[in-house]
């Protein structure tokens, strides 16, 4: 089962990683100024993960595929790592769909 891991950056802002059951990070959030805002981001991932229309498939400047997960308002709520192939990126999207809805929250900032 996947989990959301909340962490704090050096500047004090919060972010989360969605980590698959195998321990691999599959989605990272933007930085949030407060922990409640970070938790809202997690809830947004959970509620948007199943919707294919929320995934924006992209290619980095060096040609590596990746994806963004967007909320209903179009704001990016999570970004994947860079993948070696389109198939790997699509597997990453499937992993977010499978892991996010029931993922637990591991708050390392406590």
N, C-alpha and C positions, 0 to 999 in steps of 0.2 A: 504494500500500500504506500502511496506517496505521502509527502508531508511538505508543508510550507515552513521554511526556516527563516525566522525574522532575525536580522542582524543590524548592527549600528555601524555606520561609516565613521571615519576619523573626525569628520565635521559634525558628528552628532545626529545626522539624519538617519532615518530608518529605511530598510529595503527588505525584500523577501526573495528567496529562491524557492521554486517548486522543485522538489527532489523526488525522483522516481524511487520505487521500492528497491532498486539495485544501487541506490546511492548517487546516481548521476543527476546533475542539475539540468533541468529541461526548460526552465523559464526563469528570468530574472526581472524584477520590477525596476521602475525608476525610483529615485530617492523621494522620501516623504519627510516633511518637517516634524510630524508627530506620529506617535504609535497608533492612535485611533485612525488616522488617515491611512496608514499602512494596512491596518486590519480591514478597512473599507476596500482597499485594493485587492486584498486576498478574497474578500466576499465577491468582488466584481469578477475576478478570475473564475471562481467557482460557478457563478451564474452565467458566464459567457462562454465557458470552455466547450460546451457541447454544440455551439452554433458555428457551422462551417463559414458563415458569412462574416464572422468576427476575426478570421485569420487573414492576415495580409502577407502573402508570400513575396519575398524580396531576394535580391542578390547584392552582396556587398561590392565595394569598389574592386576588390581582388577576385571577384567572380564566384565567391562562396555563397551558397543558398542559406537563408535564414528566414524566420518569420516573426511577426508581431501579432500579439493578441490585443484586440481593441474592444473597448466598451461600446455600449449602444450610442454614446455621444461621439464616437470616433477617436477618443483619446486612447493612446497606447497604454496598456496596463501591464504588459510583459513582453520581453524580447528573448528570443532563443539564442543559443550559441551559433557559431558558424559551422555549417556542415560541409562535408566533402562531396555530397551529391544531393540532387533533388529528392531521390528516394529516401535518403536519410533524414532530410528535412521533413518530408511527409510522415515518416515514422515518428519524428519528434512531435508533430501536431497530434498524431494519434495517441501518443503517450500523455500529452497534456489532457486530452479529452478523457482518457481512462483514469488518470490519477487525480486531477484537480477536484472534481465534485465531492469526493469523500475524503480528501486529504486532511490529515490532522495538522495542528499548528504547533511548532516547536519554537518557543520564544527564547532565544539565547541572550536577550537583553535584560532579563530579570535580575 
